[in-house]
Amino acid sequence: MSGSAEHQVRRKRQRRAKAAMWIAASLLLLAAAGLIGLKSLDCGPSAEAEEALQASGVEIEQAGSYIAFAPAGDPRSPSVLLYPGALVDERSYAPLALELSRQGYPVYLIRMPLDLAVLGGSRADEVLDSAPDGSFVIGGHSLGGVMAARYAAEHPDRLKGVFFLASYPDSKGDLNGTGLKALSVFATNDQVMDRGDWGKAKRWLPPDTAYVPIEGGNHAGFGAYGAQRGDGKSSLPAGRQTLQTAQAMAEWLESLP
C-alpha cells in the first residue's frame, strides 16, 4: 500500500473514531438530560434529617463525596459506609447515621452523582483509601444496597460485611464465597421492594445471612425524606423505624469477627 493510500485509510479511521465519540457523547448528554428531568422526583431530606445534621454529641463532617458521623468517644469497629436509594439525597439518612454514631459506630453517607448509586458504585474507594488499616462494612437502601453488594463482591478483602435495607443483591453482587457476613433488614408494609425478587436473591447471599423484619415499617421509613409513591403506609410512630433499624445494625455489627 502506498503512503498516500495509508494516509487515506488513517484519516478514514480517525473520522470514524470521531463520529463514534460524537455519538457516545450525544447519548450521554441525552441520558444526563433525562436524569436531570427525573431530579424533579428527588427525595430530599425532611426536617428530621436536617435536624440530625445539626445534632450535638457527635462530630459531623460534610466532605466532597460523603457526610461523616464520628462518635464523641472512642469509636467502635467496624465503620459503616451507606449508599443511598435511587434519587434519595444522602442527607436523608442522617437520623440513622446519628443513631448509629451515638452507639459508637462511625458512619459515612456516600454522595452519589445525580443521587444515583448506579453512577457511583465505586464511591466507597475514597473513604477506604483514606484508612487502609480500617475496618468497614458497606450497604445501602434499595438500589444503594444493590450497588454496595456489587462493590463488596469486587473488593471482599477490604470489607467485613454487607447490609441491605429494603434491598437485595443481583448476580453481579453475589456474596457467596467472599467470606463476608450479611444483614437484610426489611419492612413488612414495604410496597416498593419486590418481595418475589427479594426471595429469589437469597441465592446470592451467604447461608448465615441475618434477616430482621421491621413490623409495620415501610420502604421510605429507612430514610427521612417523606412519603414515597407506591409505598405502603407505616403503622409505626415517627422515628421508630430508624431506631429499630439502628438497633438491628448495631447488634449485627457487634457480632462481626
Helices and strands as residue ranges (DSSP letters): H 3-38, G 39-41, H 47-52, E 58-62, E 66-71, E 79-83, G 90-93, H 94-102, E 107-110, G 113-115, G 117-119, H 125-130, E 136-141, H 143-154, G 156-158, E 161-165, G 171-173, E 181-187, H 195-200, G 201-204, E 210-214, G 220-222, H 240-255
